[in-house]
Amino acid sequence: MARIALGLVAAALLALLVVGCGGGGGGGATTGAFQGYVYYSPATAGYDISGITPAPAGSTPVAGAVVAVPGVPGATITTTDTGFYQISDIPPGGQTLDVSVSGNVVLSAIVVSTAGMTTMGHGHWQGGG
């Protein structure tokens, strides 16, 4: 009897997990998002994007940088004082992510968008500043 009850509890938990993850039918998310931080690194003489941490020691967050996904209408945002950006509703697949400072593209990277996920960007462009 205890085995049957334990089996029923395990089945119920598994059903909740599958439904909570978007499985089992029904419409899940069809787009993803990009987010991260833009900063300038004097040590490498370039601009960087990072999704994990804000500007590392010795680097400067780039406030007011324009981050855009050129192939997606409306997918443009200006970074905050900490260099943070987040762009939602990005179609799945490889997308170009451009970072512009003072009207000049200083970083361009291919970033993969996954439906229902937020992609943390990472890239480096040397020679800016």
N, C-alpha and C positions, 0 to 999 in steps of 0.2 A: 504494500500500500504506500509506503514512504517513497519507494522508487517511482511509482506512478505520479505522486504529487510533485516530486522533484523534477520529473520529466515535463510535467505541465508548466511548472514555473519557468524552467529553462526555455521551453517553446514560447511562452508569453514574452519573456525578455528578448528573445531573438526576434520576434515579430515587432516589438517596439523599436529595436535597434535598426531593423531594415526600413521601417516606415520613417523613422527619424533621420535616416541618411538619404531619403529621397527615393528609396527603392520601392518595389511593389506597385509600379504603375503610377499614374498621375503625372502632372507636368512638373518637372524639376526646373531648375535654373537653366537658361539657354545661353547666358552670357557670363563673362568673368569680369575681373577688375584688376587694375594695376595700382600699386602704391609703393612709396619709398621716400627717400630723402635725396636732395641734390646738394652737393657741396663742392667747394674748390679746395684742392690739396696742393699747397706750395711745395711739399716734398716731392710730388710727382709732376708738378707744373701742369695739372689738368683738372678737369671736372669729373666727378664721379656720381653715380646713383647707387644707393644701397637700400635694400628693403629691410634690413635687420636692425641696424642701429643708426641713430642720427650721426652727424659729423664726428669723426674720430678726433682725438687730441691733435691739435695742430692744423686742423682743417676748419674751414669757415662754411656755415650753412649759406646757401644761395637763396635769399628771399627774393620773390618777384620773378623767378625764372618761369618761362612758359613751357609746360610739358604737354605734348600733344601726340595723338595717334592719328597721323594724317589721313589714313584710309577710312576713318570712322567719323561721320558727321557729328559735331558737337563734343568730340572727345578732346577737349583742351581745358587746361586749368593752370592757374598761377600758384607757385609754391608759397607757403606760409613763411613767417619769420624764422621758423626752424628748418626751412627747406623742404617741408613735407608736401607731398602731393598724393591724391587718390583720384583715379578716373574709373568710373563704373560703366557697365553696359558695353563691354568690349566683346565682339564676336569671337568664338573659339578659333584657335590657330595662330600661326606666326603673324605678329603685327609689328610694324615699325613704331618705335617710341622715340620721339625727338625732344631734345631739351634745348631751348633757346635762351640766351642771355643777351640783353640789349639788342634784340633783333637778329642775332647771329646764332645759327644752330651750332652748339658746342659739343653735342653728344647725340648720336643716333645709334640705336640698337634694335635688334630683332628680339622681341619678347613673346613668349608663347602664352596665349590666353586659354584657360580651361573653364568650361561652363561650371558655374557654381563655386568657383575658387577665386581667391585673391592672389595674384602673382606679385612677389616681391622683386622689384627690379634690381639689376646690378650691371654696371658697366663703367668704362673709363675712357676718357678722351684726353690725350696728352697734348700739351702745347697751347692751351687756352690761358686766359688770364689777363 
